[in-house]
Amino acid sequence: PKSVLLDEMMAACGEPDRPAFVVTEALLALVAFGRHCRTDFTSRWSSVSPALRRCLSHADENVRLYAARCI
């Protein structure tokens, strides 16, 4: 179940046509996931980091802010 949730959050971060508020909510969830499930988060870092890199270049400032928080 955790991996499915993480995959859904990363998908929301990785699709450029998603509205900024959807991406921001997914990033907020990733921040919480990383805080509470650190081992699972770091073990999946190789798949999480590309989504976060895409978010760091997003046009919306909040998306960039929350991507930086995840990192």
Distance bins in CASP14 RR format, pairs under 12 A and 6 or more apart:
PFRMAT RR
TARGET T0000
AUTHOR 0000-0000-0000
RMODE 2
METHOD distances of the structure
MODEL  1
1 7 0 0 0 0 0 1 0 0 0 0 0
1 8 0 0 0 0 0 1 0 0 0 0 0
1 33 0 0 0 0 0 1 0 0 0 0 0
1 37 0 0 0 0 0 1 0 0 0 0 0
1 40 0 0 0 0 0 1 0 0 0 0 0
2 8 0 0 0 0 0 1 0 0 0 0 0
2 9 0 0 0 0 0 1 0 0 0 0 0
2 29 0 0 0 0 0 1 0 0 0 0 0
2 33 1 0 0 1 0 0 0 0 0 0 0
2 34 0 0 0 0 0 1 0 0 0 0 0
2 36 0 0 0 0 0 1 0 0 0 0 0
2 37 1 0 0 1 0 0 0 0 0 0 0
2 39 0 0 0 0 0 1 0 0 0 0 0
2 40 1 0 1 0 0 0 0 0 0 0 0
2 41 0 0 0 0 1 0 0 0 0 0 0
2 43 0 0 0 0 0 1 0 0 0 0 0
2 44 0 0 0 0 1 0 0 0 0 0 0
3 9 0 0 0 0 0 1 0 0 0 0 0
3 10 0 0 0 0 0 1 0 0 0 0 0
3 33 0 0 0 0 0 1 0 0 0 0 0
3 37 0 0 0 0 0 1 0 0 0 0 0
3 40 1 0 0 1 0 0 0 0 0 0 0
3 41 0 0 0 0 0 1 0 0 0 0 0
3 43 0 0 0 0 1 0 0 0 0 0 0
3 44 1 0 0 1 0 0 0 0 0 0 0
3 47 0 0 0 0 1 0 0 0 0 0 0
3 48 0 0 0 0 0 1 0 0 0 0 0
4 10 0 0 0 0 0 1 0 0 0 0 0
4 11 0 0 0 0 0 1 0 0 0 0 0
4 44 0 0 0 0 0 1 0 0 0 0 0
5 11 0 0 0 0 0 1 0 0 0 0 0
5 12 0 0 0 0 0 1 0 0 0 0 0
5 26 0 0 0 0 0 1 0 0 0 0 0
5 29 1 0 0 1 0 0 0 0 0 0 0
5 30 0 0 0 0 1 0 0 0 0 0 0
5 32 0 0 0 0 0 1 0 0 0 0 0
5 33 1 0 0 1 0 0 0 0 0 0 0
5 34 0 0 0 0 0 1 0 0 0 0 0
5 36 0 0 0 0 0 1 0 0 0 0 0
5 37 0 0 0 0 1 0 0 0 0 0 0
5 40 0 0 0 0 1 0 0 0 0 0 0
5 41 0 0 0 0 0 1 0 0 0 0 0
5 44 0 0 0 0 0 1 0 0 0 0 0
6 12 0 0 0 0 0 1 0 0 0 0 0
6 13 0 0 0 0 0 1 0 0 0 0 0
6 26 0 0 0 0 0 1 0 0 0 0 0
6 29 0 0 0 0 1 0 0 0 0 0 0
6 30 1 0 0 1 0 0 0 0 0 0 0
6 32 0 0 0 0 0 1 0 0 0 0 0
6 33 1 0 0 1 0 0 0 0 0 0 0
6 34 0 0 0 0 1 0 0 0 0 0 0
6 37 0 0 0 0 1 0 0 0 0 0 0
6 40 1 0 0 1 0 0 0 0 0 0 0
6 41 1 0 0 1 0 0 0 0 0 0 0
6 42 0 0 0 0 0 1 0 0 0 0 0
6 43 0 0 0 0 0 1 0 0 0 0 0
6 44 1 0 0 1 0 0 0 0 0 0 0
6 45 0 0 0 0 0 1 0 0 0 0 0
6 47 0 0 0 0 1 0 0 0 0 0 0
6 48 1 0 0 1 0 0 0 0 0 0 0
6 51 0 0 0 0 1 0 0 0 0 0 0
6 70 0 0 0 0 0 1 0 0 0 0 0
7 13 0 0 0 0 0 1 0 0 0 0 0
7 14 0 0 0 0 0 1 0 0 0 0 0
7 26 0 0 0 0 0 1 0 0 0 0 0
7 30 0 0 0 0 0 1 0 0 0 0 0
7 33 0 0 0 0 0 1 0 0 0 0 0
7 44 0 0 0 0 1 0 0 0 0 0 0
7 47 0 0 0 0 1 0 0 0 0 0 0
7 48 0 0 0 0 0 1 0 0 0 0 0
7 51 0 0 0 0 0 1 0 0 0 0 0
8 14 0 0 0 0 0 1 0 0 0 0 0
8 15 0 0 0 0 0 1 0 0 0 0 0
8 18 0 0 0 0 0 1 0 0 0 0 0
8 22 0 0 0 0 0 1 0 0 0 0 0
8 25 0 0 0 0 0 1 0 0 0 0 0
8 26 1 0 0 1 0 0 0 0 0 0 0
8 29 0 0 0 0 1 0 0 0 0 0 0
8 30 0 0 0 0 0 1 0 0 0 0 0
8 33 0 0 0 0 0 1 0 0 0 0 0
8 51 0 0 0 0 0 1 0 0 0 0 0
9 15 0 0 0 0 0 1 0 0 0 0 0
9 18 0 0 0 0 0 1 0 0 0 0 0
9 22 0 0 0 0 0 1 0 0 0 0 0
9 23 0 0 0 0 1 0 0 0 0 0 0
9 24 0 0 0 0 0 1 0 0 0 0 0
9 25 0 0 0 0 1 0 0 0 0 0 0
9 26 1 0 1 0 0 0 0 0 0 0 0
9 27 1 0 0 1 0 0 0 0 0 0 0
9 28 0 0 0 0 1 0 0 0 0 0 0
9 29 1 0 1 0 0 0 0 0 0 0 0
9 30 1 0 1 0 0 0 0 0 0 0 0
9 31 0 0 0 0 0 1 0 0 0 0 0
9 32 0 0 0 0 1 0 0 0 0 0 0
9 33 1 0 0 1 0 0 0 0 0 0 0
9 34 0 0 0 0 0 1 0 0 0 0 0
9 37 0 0 0 0 0 1 0 0 0 0 0
9 41 0 0 0 0 0 1 0 0 0 0 0
9 44 0 0 0 0 0 1 0 0 0 0 0
9 47 0 0 0 0 0 1 0 0 0 0 0
9 48 0 0 0 0 1 0 0 0 0 0 0
9 51 0 0 0 0 1 0 0 0 0 0 0
9 52 0 0 0 0 0 1 0 0 0 0 0
9 55 0 0 0 0 0 1 0 0 0 0 0
9 66 0 0 0 0 0 1 0 0 0 0 0
9 67 0 0 0 0 0 1 0 0 0 0 0
9 70 0 0 0 0 1 0 0 0 0 0 0
10 18 0 0 0 0 0 1 0 0 0 0 0
10 23 0 0 0 0 0 1 0 0 0 0 0
10 26 1 0 0 1 0 0 0 0 0 0 0
10 27 0 0 0 0 0 1 0 0 0 0 0
10 29 0 0 0 0 0 1 0 0 0 0 0
10 30 1 0 0 1 0 0 0 0 0 0 0
10 33 0 0 0 0 0 1 0 0 0 0 0
10 41 0 0 0 0 0 1 0 0 0 0 0
10 44 0 0 0 0 1 0 0 0 0 0 0
10 45 0 0 0 0 0 1 0 0 0 0 0
10 46 0 0 0 0 0 1 0 0 0 0 0
10 47 1 0 0 1 0 0 0 0 0 0 0
10 48 1 0 0 1 0 0 0 0 0 0 0
10 49 0 0 0 0 1 0 0 0 0 0 0
10 50 0 0 0 0 1 0 0 0 0 0 0
10 51 1 0 1 0 0 0 0 0 0 0 0
10 52 0 0 0 0 1 0 0 0 0 0 0
10 53 0 0 0 0 0 1 0 0 0 0 0
10 54 0 0 0 0 1 0 0 0 0 0 0
10 55 0 0 0 0 0 1 0 0 0 0 0
10 67 0 0 0 0 0 1 0 0 0 0 0
10 70 0 0 0 0 0 1 0 0 0 0 0
11 18 0 0 0 0 1 0 0 0 0 0 0
11 22 0 0 0 0 0 1 0 0 0 0 0
11 23 0 0 0 0 0 1 0 0 0 0 0
11 26 0 0 0 0 1 0 0 0 0 0 0
11 29 0 0 0 0 0 1 0 0 0 0 0
11 30 0 0 0 0 0 1 0 0 0 0 0
11 47 0 0 0 0 0 1 0 0 0 0 0
11 48 0 0 0 0 0 1 0 0 0 0 0
11 50 0 0 0 0 0 1 0 0 0 0 0
11 51 0 0 0 0 1 0 0 0 0 0 0
11 54 0 0 0 0 0 1 0 0 0 0 0
12 18 1 0 1 0 0 0 0 0 0 0 0
12 19 0 0 0 0 1 0 0 0 0 0 0
12 20 0 0 0 0 0 1 0 0 0 0 0
12 21 0 0 0 0 0 1 0 0 0 0 0
12 22 1 0 1 0 0 0 0 0 0 0 0
12 23 1 0 1 0 0 0 0 0 0 0 0
12 24 0 0 0 0 1 0 0 0 0 0 0
12 25 1 0 0 1 0 0 0 0 0 0 0
12 26 1 1 0 0 0 0 0 0 0 0 0
12 27 0 0 0 0 1 0 0 0 0 0 0
12 28 0 0 0 0 0 1 0 0 0 0 0
12 29 0 0 0 0 1 0 0 0 0 0 0
12 30 0 0 0 0 1 0 0 0 0 0 0
12 51 0 0 0 0 1 0 0 0 0 0 0
12 54 0 0 0 0 0 1 0 0 0 0 0
12 55 0 0 0 0 1 0 0 0 0 0 0
12 58 0 0 0 0 0 1 0 0 0 0 0
12 63 0 0 0 0 0 1 0 0 0 0 0
12 66 0 0 0 0 0 1 0 0 0 0 0
13 20 0 0 0 0 0 1 0 0 0 0 0
13 22 0 0 0 0 1 0 0 0 0 0 0
13 23 1 0 1 0 0 0 0 0 0 0 0
13 24 0 0 0 0 1 0 0 0 0 0 0
13 25 0 0 0 0 0 1 0 0 0 0 0
13 26 1 0 1 0 0 0 0 0 0 0 0
13 27 1 0 0 1 0 0 0 0 0 0 0
13 28 0 0 0 0 0 1 0 0 0 0 0
13 29 0 0 0 0 1 0 0 0 0 0 0
13 30 1 0 0 1 0 0 0 0 0 0 0
13 31 0 0 0 0 0 1 0 0 0 0 0
13 47 0 0 0 0 0 1 0 0 0 0 0
13 48 0 0 0 0 1 0 0 0 0 0 0
13 49 0 0 0 0 0 1 0 0 0 0 0
13 50 0 0 0 0 1 0 0 0 0 0 0
13 51 1 0 1 0 0 0 0 0 0 0 0
13 52 1 0 0 1 0 0 0 0 0 0 0
13 53 0 0 0 0 1 0 0 0 0 0 0
13 54 1 0 0 1 0 0 0 0 0 0 0
13 55 1 0 1 0 0 0 0 0 0 0 0
13 56 0 0 0 0 0 1 0 0 0 0 0
13 57 0 0 0 0 0 1 0 0 0 0 0
13 58 0 0 0 0 1 0 0 0 0 0 0
13 63 0 0 0 0 1 0 0 0 0 0 0
13 64 0 0 0 0 0 1 0 0 0 0 0
13 66 0 0 0 0 1 0 0 0 0 0 0
13 67 1 0 0 1 0 0 0 0 0 0 0
13 70 0 0 0 0 1 0 0 0 0 0 0
14 22 0 0 0 0 0 1 0 0 0 0 0
14 23 1 0 0 1 0 0 0 0 0 0 0
14 26 0 0 0 0 1 0 0 0 0 0 0
14 27 0 0 0 0 0 1 0 0 0 0 0
14 30 0 0 0 0 0 1 0 0 0 0 0
14 47 0 0 0 0 0 1 0 0 0 0 0
14 48 0 0 0 0 0 1 0 0 0 0 0
14 49 0 0 0 0 0 1 0 0 0 0 0
14 50 0 0 0 0 1 0 0 0 0 0 0
14 51 1 0 1 0 0 0 0 0 0 0 0
14 52 0 0 0 0 1 0 0 0 0 0 0
14 53 0 0 0 0 1 0 0 0 0 0 0
14 54 1 0 1 0 0 0 0 0 0 0 0
14 55 1 0 0 1 0 0 0 0 0 0 0
14 56 0 0 0 0 0 1 0 0 0 0 0
14 57 0 0 0 0 0 1 0 0 0 0 0
14 58 0 0 0 0 1 0 0 0 0 0 0
14 63 0 0 0 0 0 1 0 0 0 0 0
14 67 0 0 0 0 0 1 0 0 0 0 0
15 22 0 0 0 0 1 0 0 0 0 0 0
15 23 0 0 0 0 1 0 0 0 0 0 0
15 26 0 0 0 0 1 0 0 0 0 0 0
15 51 0 0 0 0 1 0 0 0 0 0 0
15 54 0 0 0 0 1 0 0 0 0 0 0
15 55 0 0 0 0 0 1 0 0 0 0 0
15 58 0 0 0 0 0 1 0 0 0 0 0
16 22 0 0 0 0 0 1 0 0 0 0 0
16 23 0 0 0 0 1 0 0 0 0 0 0
16 51 0 0 0 0 0 1 0 0 0 0 0
16 54 1 0 0 1 0 0 0 0 0 0 0
16 55 0 0 0 0 0 1 0 0 0 0 0
16 57 0 0 0 0 1 0 0 0 0 0 0
16 58 0 0 0 0 1 0 0 0 0 0 0
16 59 0 0 0 0 1 0 0 0 0 0 0
16 60 0 0 0 0 0 1 0 0 0 0 0
16 63 0 0 0 0 0 1 0 0 0 0 0
17 23 0 0 0 0 0 1 0 0 0 0 0
17 58 0 0 0 0 0 1 0 0 0 0 0
18 24 0 0 0 0 1 0 0 0 0 0 0
18 25 0 0 0 0 1 0 0 0 0 0 0
18 26 0 0 0 0 1 0 0 0 0 0 0
18 27 0 0 0 0 0 1 0 0 0 0 0
18 51 0 0 0 0 0 1 0 0 0 0 0
18 54 0 0 0 0 0 1 0 0 0 0 0
18 55 0 0 0 0 0 1 0 0 0 0 0
18 58 0 0 0 0 1 0 0 0 0 0 0
18 60 0 0 0 0 0 1 0 0 0 0 0
18 63 0 0 0 0 1 0 0 0 0 0 0
19 25 0 0 0 0 1 0 0 0 0 0 0
19 26 0 0 0 0 0 1 0 0 0 0 0
19 58 0 0 0 0 0 1 0 0 0 0 0
19 59 0 0 0 0 0 1 0 0 0 0 0
19 60 0 0 0 0 1 0 0 0 0 0 0
19 62 0 0 0 0 0 1 0 0 0 0 0
19 63 0 0 0 0 0 1 0 0 0 0 0
20 26 0 0 0 0 0 1 0 0 0 0 0
20 27 0 0 0 0 0 1 0 0 0 0 0
20 55 0 0 0 0 1 0 0 0 0 0 0
20 58 1 0 0 1 0 0 0 0 0 0 0
20 59 1 0 0 1 0 0 0 0 0 0 0
20 60 1 1 0 0 0 0 0 0 0 0 0
20 61 0 0 0 0 1 0 0 0 0 0 0
20 62 1 0 0 1 0 0 0 0 0 0 0
20 63 1 0 1 0 0 0 0 0 0 0 0
20 64 0 0 0 0 0 1 0 0 0 0 0
20 65 0 0 0 0 0 1 0 0 0 0 0
20 66 0 0 0 0 0 1 0 0 0 0 0
20 67 0 0 0 0 0 1 0 0 0 0 0
21 27 0 0 0 0 0 1 0 0 0 0 0
21 28 0 0 0 0 0 1 0 0 0 0 0
21 58 0 0 0 0 0 1 0 0 0 0 0
21 60 0 0 0 0 1 0 0 0 0 0 0
21 62 0 0 0 0 1 0 0 0 0 0 0
21 63 0 0 0 0 1 0 0 0 0 0 0
21 66 0 0 0 0 0 1 0 0 0 0 0
22 28 0 0 0 0 0 1 0 0 0 0 0
22 29 0 0 0 0 0 1 0 0 0 0 0
22 55 0 0 0 0 0 1 0 0 0 0 0
22 58 0 0 0 0 0 1 0 0 0 0 0
22 60 0 0 0 0 0 1 0 0 0 0 0
22 62 0 0 0 0 0 1 0 0 0 0 0
22 63 0 0 0 0 1 0 0 0 0 0 0
22 66 0 0 0 0 0 1 0 0 0 0 0
23 29 0 0 0 0 0 1 0 0 0 0 0
23 30 0 0 0 0 0 1 0 0 0 0 0
23 51 0 0 0 0 1 0 0 0 0 0 0
23 52 0 0 0 0 0 1 0 0 0 0 0
23 54 0 0 0 0 1 0 0 0 0 0 0
23 55 1 0 0 1 0 0 0 0 0 0 0
23 56 0 0 0 0 0 1 0 0 0 0 0
23 57 0 0 0 0 0 1 0 0 0 0 0
23 58 1 0 0 1 0 0 0 0 0 0 0
23 59 0 0 0 0 0 1 0 0 0 0 0
23 60 1 0 0 1 0 0 0 0 0 0 0
23 61 0 0 0 0 0 1 0 0 0 0 0
23 62 0 0 0 0 1 0 0 0 0 0 0
23 63 1 0 1 0 0 0 0 0 0 0 0
23 64 0 0 0 0 0 1 0 0 0 0 0
23 65 0 0 0 0 0 1 0 0 0 0 0
23 66 0 0 0 0 1 0 0 0 0 0 0
23 67 0 0 0 0 1 0 0 0 0 0 0
23 70 0 0 0 0 0 1 0 0 0 0 0
24 30 0 0 0 0 0 1 0 0 0 0 0
24 31 0 0 0 0 0 1 0 0 0 0 0
24 55 0 0 0 0 1 0 0 0 0 0 0
24 58 0 0 0 0 1 0 0 0 0 0 0
24 60 1 0 0 1 0 0 0 0 0 0 0
24 61 0 0 0 0 0 1 0 0 0 0 0
24 62 1 0 1 0 0 0 0 0 0 0 0
24 63 1 0 1 0 0 0 0 0 0 0 0
24 64 0 0 0 0 1 0 0 0 0 0 0
24 65 0 0 0 0 1 0 0 0 0 0 0
24 66 1 0 1 0 0 0 0 0 0 0 0
24 67 0 0 0 0 1 0 0 0 0 0 0
24 69 0 0 0 0 0 1 0 0 0 0 0
24 70 0 0 0 0 0 1 0 0 0 0 0
25 31 0 0 0 0 0 1 0 0 0 0 0
25 32 0 0 0 0 0 1 0 0 0 0 0
25 62 0 0 0 0 0 1 0 0 0 0 0
25 63 0 0 0 0 0 1 0 0 0 0 0
25 66 0 0 0 0 1 0 0 0 0 0 0
26 32 0 0 0 0 0 1 0 0 0 0 0
26 33 0 0 0 0 0 1 0 0 0 0 0
26 48 0 0 0 0 0 1 0 0 0 0 0
26 51 0 0 0 0 1 0 0 0 0 0 0
26 52 0 0 0 0 0 1 0 0 0 0 0
26 54 0 0 0 0 0 1 0 0 0 0 0
26 55 0 0 0 0 1 0 0 0 0 0 0
26 58 0 0 0 0 0 1 0 0 0 0 0
26 62 0 0 0 0 0 1 0 0 0 0 0
26 63 0 0 0 0 1 0 0 0 0 0 0
26 66 0 0 0 0 1 0 0 0 0 0 0
26 67 0 0 0 0 0 1 0 0 0 0 0
26 70 0 0 0 0 1 0 0 0 0 0 0
27 33 0 0 0 0 0 1 0 0 0 0 0
27 34 0 0 0 0 0 1 0 0 0 0 0
27 48 0 0 0 0 0 1 0 0 0 0 0
27 51 0 0 0 0 1 0 0 0 0 0 0
27 52 0 0 0 0 1 0 0 0 0 0 0
27 54 0 0 0 0 0 1 0 0 0 0 0
27 55 1 0 0 1 0 0 0 0 0 0 0
27 56 0 0 0 0 0 1 0 0 0 0 0
27 58 0 0 0 0 1 0 0 0 0 0 0
27 60 0 0 0 0 0 1 0 0 0 0 0
27 62 0 0 0 0 1 0 0 0 0 0 0
27 63 1 0 0 1 0 0 0 0 0 0 0
27 64 0 0 0 0 1 0 0 0 0 0 0
27 65 0 0 0 0 1 0 0 0 0 0 0
27 66 1 1 0 0 0 0 0 0 0 0 0
27 67 1 0 1 0 0 0 0 0 0 0 0
27 68 0 0 0 0 1 0 0 0 0 0 0
27 69 1 0 0 1 0 0 0 0 0 0 0
27 70 1 0 0 1 0 0 0 0 0 0 0
27 71 0 0 0 0 0 1 0 0 0 0 0
28 34 0 0 0 0 0 1 0 0 0 0 0
28 35 0 0 0 0 0 1 0 0 0 0 0
28 55 0 0 0 0 0 1 0 0 0 0 0
28 62 0 0 0 0 1 0 0 0 0 0 0
28 63 0 0 0 0 0 1 0 0 0 0 0
28 65 0 0 0 0 0 1 0 0 0 0 0
28 66 1 0 0 1 0 0 0 0 0 0 0
28 67 0 0 0 0 0 1 0 0 0 0 0
28 69 0 0 0 0 1 0 0 0 0 0 0
28 70 0 0 0 0 1 0 0 0 0 0 0
29 35 0 0 0 0 0 1 0 0 0 0 0
29 36 0 0 0 0 0 1 0 0 0 0 0
29 37 0 0 0 0 0 1 0 0 0 0 0
29 41 0 0 0 0 0 1 0 0 0 0 0
29 66 0 0 0 0 1 0 0 0 0 0 0
29 69 0 0 0 0 0 1 0 0 0 0 0
29 70 0 0 0 0 1 0 0 0 0 0 0
30 36 0 0 0 0 0 1 0 0 0 0 0
30 37 0 0 0 0 0 1 0 0 0 0 0
30 40 0 0 0 0 0 1 0 0 0 0 0
30 41 1 0 0 1 0 0 0 0 0 0 0
30 44 0 0 0 0 0 1 0 0 0 0 0
30 45 0 0 0 0 0 1 0 0 0 0 0
30 47 0 0 0 0 0 1 0 0 0 0 0
30 48 1 0 0 1 0 0 0 0 0 0 0
30 49 0 0 0 0 0 1 0 0 0 0 0
30 51 0 0 0 0 1 0 0 0 0 0 0
30 52 1 0 0 1 0 0 0 0 0 0 0
30 55 0 0 0 0 1 0 0 0 0 0 0
30 63 0 0 0 0 0 1 0 0 0 0 0
30 66 1 0 0 1 0 0 0 0 0 0 0
30 67 0 0 0 0 1 0 0 0 0 0 0
30 68 0 0 0 0 0 1 0 0 0 0 0
30 69 0 0 0 0 1 0 0 0 0 0 0
30 70 1 0 1 0 0 0 0 0 0 0 0
30 71 0 0 0 0 0 1 0 0 0 0 0
31 37 0 0 0 0 0 1 0 0 0 0 0
31 38 0 0 0 0 0 1 0 0 0 0 0
31 41 0 0 0 0 1 0 0 0 0 0 0
31 48 0 0 0 0 0 1 0 0 0 0 0
31 52 0 0 0 0 0 1 0 0 0 0 0
31 55 0 0 0 0 0 1 0 0 0 0 0
31 65 0 0 0 0 0 1 0 0 0 0 0
31 66 1 0 0 1 0 0 0 0 0 0 0
31 67 0 0 0 0 1 0 0 0 0 0 0
31 68 0 0 0 0 0 1 0 0 0 0 0
31 69 1 0 1 0 0 0 0 0 0 0 0
31 70 1 0 1 0 0 0 0 0 0 0 0
31 71 0 0 0 0 1 0 0 0 0 0 0
32 38 0 0 0 0 0 1 0 0 0 0 0
32 41 0 0 0 0 0 1 0 0 0 0 0
32 66 0 0 0 0 0 1 0 0 0 0 0
32 69 0 0 0 0 0 1 0 0 0 0 0
32 70 0 0 0 0 0 1 0 0 0 0 0
33 39 0 0 0 0 0 1 0 0 0 0 0
33 40 1 0 0 1 0 0 0 0 0 0 0
33 41 1 0 1 0 0 0 0 0 0 0 0
33 42 0 0 0 0 0 1 0 0 0 0 0
33 44 0 0 0 0 1 0 0 0 0 0 0
33 48 0 0 0 0 1 0 0 0 0 0 0
33 70 0 0 0 0 1 0 0 0 0 0 0
34 40 1 0 0 1 0 0 0 0 0 0 0
34 41 1 1 0 0 0 0 0 0 0 0 0
34 42 0 0 0 0 1 0 0 0 0 0 0
34 43 0 0 0 0 0 1 0 0 0 0 0
34 44 0 0 0 0 1 0 0 0 0 0 0
34 45 0 0 0 0 0 1 0 0 0 0 0
34 48 0 0 0 0 1 0 0 0 0 0 0
34 52 0 0 0 0 0 1 0 0 0 0 0
34 69 0 0 0 0 0 1 0 0 0 0 0
34 70 1 0 0 1 0 0 0 0 0 0 0
34 71 0 0 0 0 0 1 0 0 0 0 0
35 41 0 0 0 0 1 0 0 0 0 0 0
35 42 0 0 0 0 0 1 0 0 0 0 0
35 69 0 0 0 0 1 0 0 0 0 0 0
35 70 0 0 0 0 1 0 0 0 0 0 0
37 43 0 0 0 0 1 0 0 0 0 0 0
37 44 0 0 0 0 1 0 0 0 0 0 0
37 48 0 0 0 0 0 1 0 0 0 0 0
38 44 0 0 0 0 0 1 0 0 0 0 0
38 45 0 0 0 0 0 1 0 0 0 0 0
39 45 0 0 0 0 0 1 0 0 0 0 0
40 47 0 0 0 0 0 1 0 0 0 0 0
40 48 0 0 0 0 0 1 0 0 0 0 0
41 47 0 0 0 0 0 1 0 0 0 0 0
41 48 1 0 0 1 0 0 0 0 0 0 0
41 49 0 0 0 0 0 1 0 0 0 0 0
41 52 0 0 0 0 0 1 0 0 0 0 0
41 70 0 0 0 0 1 0 0 0 0 0 0
41 71 0 0 0 0 0 1 0 0 0 0 0
42 48 0 0 0 0 1 0 0 0 0 0 0
42 49 0 0 0 0 0 1 0 0 0 0 0
42 70 0 0 0 0 0 1 0 0 0 0 0
42 71 0 0 0 0 0 1 0 0 0 0 0
44 50 0 0 0 0 0 1 0 0 0 0 0
44 51 0 0 0 0 0 1 0 0 0 0 0
44 52 0 0 0 0 0 1 0 0 0 0 0
44 70 0 0 0 0 0 1 0 0 0 0 0
45 51 0 0 0 0 0 1 0 0 0 0 0
45 52 0 0 0 0 1 0 0 0 0 0 0
45 53 0 0 0 0 0 1 0 0 0 0 0
45 70 0 0 0 0 0 1 0 0 0 0 0
45 71 0 0 0 0 1 0 0 0 0 0 0
46 52 0 0 0 0 0 1 0 0 0 0 0
46 53 0 0 0 0 0 1 0 0 0 0 0
47 53 0 0 0 0 0 1 0 0 0 0 0
48 54 0 0 0 0 0 1 0 0 0 0 0
48 55 0 0 0 0 0 1 0 0 0 0 0
48 67 0 0 0 0 0 1 0 0 0 0 0
48 70 1 0 0 1 0 0 0 0 0 0 0
48 71 0 0 0 0 1 0 0 0 0 0 0
49 55 0 0 0 0 0 1 0 0 0 0 0
49 56 0 0 0 0 0 1 0 0 0 0 0
49 67 0 0 0 0 0 1 0 0 0 0 0
49 70 0 0 0 0 1 0 0 0 0 0 0
49 71 1 0 0 1 0 0 0 0 0 0 0
50 56 0 0 0 0 0 1 0 0 0 0 0
50 57 0 0 0 0 0 1 0 0 0 0 0
50 67 0 0 0 0 0 1 0 0 0 0 0
51 57 0 0 0 0 0 1 0 0 0 0 0
51 58 0 0 0 0 0 1 0 0 0 0 0
51 63 0 0 0 0 0 1 0 0 0 0 0
51 66 0 0 0 0 0 1 0 0 0 0 0
51 67 0 0 0 0 1 0 0 0 0 0 0
51 70 0 0 0 0 1 0 0 0 0 0 0
51 71 0 0 0 0 0 1 0 0 0 0 0
52 58 0 0 0 0 0 1 0 0 0 0 0
52 63 0 0 0 0 0 1 0 0 0 0 0
52 64 0 0 0 0 0 1 0 0 0 0 0
52 65 0 0 0 0 0 1 0 0 0 0 0
52 66 0 0 0 0 1 0 0 0 0 0 0
52 67 1 0 1 0 0 0 0 0 0 0 0
52 68 0 0 0 0 1 0 0 0 0 0 0
52 69 0 0 0 0 1 0 0 0 0 0 0
52 70 1 0 1 0 0 0 0 0 0 0 0
52 71 1 0 1 0 0 0 0 0 0 0 0
53 64 0 0 0 0 0 1 0 0 0 0 0
53 67 0 0 0 0 1 0 0 0 0 0 0
53 68 0 0 0 0 0 1 0 0 0 0 0
53 70 0 0 0 0 0 1 0 0 0 0 0
53 71 0 0 0 0 1 0 0 0 0 0 0
54 63 0 0 0 0 1 0 0 0 0 0 0
54 64 0 0 0 0 0 1 0 0 0 0 0
54 67 0 0 0 0 1 0 0 0 0 0 0
54 70 0 0 0 0 0 1 0 0 0 0 0
55 61 0 0 0 0 0 1 0 0 0 0 0
55 62 0 0 0 0 0 1 0 0 0 0 0
55 63 1 0 1 0 0 0 0 0 0 0 0
55 64 1 0 0 1 0 0 0 0 0 0 0
55 65 0 0 0 0 1 0 0 0 0 0 0
55 66 1 0 0 1 0 0 0 0 0 0 0
55 67 1 1 0 0 0 0 0 0 0 0 0
55 68 0 0 0 0 1 0 0 0 0 0 0
55 69 0 0 0 0 0 1 0 0 0 0 0
55 70 0 0 0 0 1 0 0 0 0 0 0
55 71 0 0 0 0 1 0 0 0 0 0 0
56 63 0 0 0 0 1 0 0 0 0 0 0
56 64 1 0 1 0 0 0 0 0 0 0 0
56 65 0 0 0 0 1 0 0 0 0 0 0
56 66 0 0 0 0 0 1 0 0 0 0 0
56 67 1 0 1 0 0 0 0 0 0 0 0
56 68 1 0 0 1 0 0 0 0 0 0 0
56 69 0 0 0 0 0 1 0 0 0 0 0
56 70 0 0 0 0 1 0 0 0 0 0 0
56 71 0 0 0 0 1 0 0 0 0 0 0
57 63 0 0 0 0 1 0 0 0 0 0 0
57 64 1 0 0 1 0 0 0 0 0 0 0
57 67 0 0 0 0 1 0 0 0 0 0 0
57 68 0 0 0 0 0 1 0 0 0 0 0
58 64 1 0 1 0 0 0 0 0 0 0 0
58 65 0 0 0 0 1 0 0 0 0 0 0
58 66 0 0 0 0 1 0 0 0 0 0 0
58 67 1 0 0 1 0 0 0 0 0 0 0
58 68 0 0 0 0 0 1 0 0 0 0 0
60 66 0 0 0 0 1 0 0 0 0 0 0
60 67 0 0 0 0 0 1 0 0 0 0 0
61 67 0 0 0 0 0 1 0 0 0 0 0
61 68 0 0 0 0 0 1 0 0 0 0 0
62 68 0 0 0 0 0 1 0 0 0 0 0
62 69 0 0 0 0 0 1 0 0 0 0 0
63 69 0 0 0 0 0 1 0 0 0 0 0
63 70 0 0 0 0 0 1 0 0 0 0 0
64 70 0 0 0 0 0 1 0 0 0 0 0
64 71 0 0 0 0 0 1 0 0 0 0 0
65 71 0 0 0 0 0 1 0 0 0 0 0
END
